[in-house]
Amino acid sequence: MSNKEIYRDDPDSRVANMELVLDEAETKIVNGINELVDSLITPFIDNEDWSRIAEWNFDSVYGSMYRHDEMCNASLDKTKEELKKAVYNDVGTEITKGKLASLTFKIKVQSLNCRRSGLIVDTLENKYKEIFKKSYVPKSKRGSVTDKVYVDKAEKDMMLAEAKKLVGNG
């Protein structure tokens, strides 16, 4: 039965329909993310000249999806707090059935969205482990390409001079 055949415009049906669509899309999401990484990043991993750039490209993809996931979860947490306050402040007349229904619906929908965004981040983390043979560490917690560990001062100065030329300051 297609999701169009069972669609009804009431909150429970809408949430059920959204969950059905997500259930049906999960495999496609995982396959799509893996294909994206396999096409744009993996071909460059084994080449010494490209490997660092490939990892930076992964950082860009992961970073945007991670931030999206964080925002989805923060929004869900905010809505849960709204619901807690509304229930706490209710004295029997102030909180309406509509407000409860609205916040409950919003939480269910946001939970599904968090499930989707979390799946994307988890898939990227698993793919990272597969191609780089290590767990993902956010860029901010890794050493820079110009840290003392990687290059000495003379090499760093040469890189800075070359960088200035490339951006037109040298």
Backbone hydrogen bonds, N-H to C=O, Kabsch-Sander energy under -0.5 kcal/mol:
donor,donor_aa,acceptor,acceptor_aa,energy
5,E,2,S,-0.8
6,I,2,S,-0.8
7,Y,3,N,-0.6
10,D,8,R,-1.4
14,R,10,D,-2.8
15,V,11,P,-2.5
16,A,12,D,-2.4
17,N,13,S,-2.7
18,M,14,R,-2.5
19,E,15,V,-2.5
20,L,16,A,-2.2
21,V,17,N,-2.5
22,L,18,M,-2.4
23,D,19,E,-3.0
24,E,20,L,-2.4
25,A,21,V,-1.6
26,E,22,L,-1.6
29,I,25,A,-2.7
30,V,26,E,-2.4
31,N,27,T,-2.8
32,G,28,K,-2.8
33,I,29,I,-2.6
34,N,30,V,-2.4
35,E,31,N,-2.4
36,L,32,G,-2.4
37,V,33,I,-2.5
38,D,34,N,-2.8
39,S,35,E,-2.1
40,L,36,L,-2.6
41,I,37,V,-2.3
42,T,37,V,-2.4
44,F,41,I,-1.9
45,I,41,I,-0.5
45,I,42,T,-1.3
46,D,42,T,-0.5
47,N,44,F,-0.8
48,E,46,D,-0.6
50,W,47,N,-1.2
51,S,47,N,-2.5
52,R,48,E,-0.5
54,A,50,W,-2.8
55,E,51,S,-2.1
56,W,52,R,-2.2
57,N,53,I,-2.8
58,F,54,A,-2.2
59,D,55,E,-2.3
60,S,56,W,-2.0
61,V,57,N,-2.0
62,Y,58,F,-3.4
63,G,59,D,-3.1
64,S,60,S,-1.9
65,M,61,V,-1.9
66,Y,62,Y,-3.2
67,R,63,G,-2.5
68,H,64,S,-1.9
69,D,65,M,-2.4
70,E,66,Y,-2.6
71,M,67,R,-2.4
72,C,68,H,-2.4
73,N,69,D,-2.5
74,A,70,E,-2.6
75,S,71,M,-2.3
76,L,72,C,-2.1
77,D,73,N,-2.6
78,K,74,A,-2.4
79,T,75,S,-2.2
80,K,76,L,-2.4
81,E,77,D,-2.2
82,E,78,K,-2.2
83,L,79,T,-2.3
84,K,80,K,-2.5
85,K,81,E,-2.6
86,A,82,E,-2.5
87,V,83,L,-2.6
88,Y,84,K,-2.8
89,N,85,K,-2.9
90,D,86,A,-0.6
90,D,87,V,-0.7
96,T,94,E,-0.5
100,L,96,T,-2.2
101,A,97,K,-2.6
102,S,98,G,-2.7
103,L,99,K,-2.6
104,T,100,L,-2.6
105,F,101,A,-2.5
106,K,102,S,-2.5
107,I,103,L,-2.3
108,K,104,T,-2.1
109,V,105,F,-2.5
110,Q,106,K,-2.8
111,S,107,I,-2.3
112,L,108,K,-1.7
113,N,109,V,-2.2
114,C,110,Q,-2.5
115,R,111,S,-2.1
116,R,112,L,-2.1
117,S,113,N,-2.8
118,G,114,C,-2.7
119,L,115,R,-1.9
120,I,116,R,-1.8
121,V,117,S,-2.1
122,D,118,G,-2.9
123,T,119,L,-2.4
124,L,120,I,-2.3
125,E,121,V,-2.6
126,N,122,D,-2.5
127,K,123,T,-2.4
128,Y,124,L,-2.4
129,K,125,E,-2.1
130,E,126,N,-2.1
131,I,127,K,-2.5
132,F,128,Y,-3.1
133,K,129,K,-1.3
141,K,138,P,-2.2
142,R,139,K,-1.5
147,D,144,S,-1.7
150,Y,147,D,-1.8
151,V,147,D,-1.8
156,K,152,D,-2.1
157,D,153,K,-2.7
158,M,154,A,-2.1
159,M,155,E,-2.3
160,L,156,K,-2.5
161,A,157,D,-2.4
162,E,158,M,-2.5
163,A,159,M,-2.7
164,K,160,L,-2.4
165,K,161,A,-1.9
166,L,162,E,-2.2
167,V,163,A,-1.7
168,G,165,K,-1.0
169,N,164,K,-3.4
170,G,164,K,-0.6
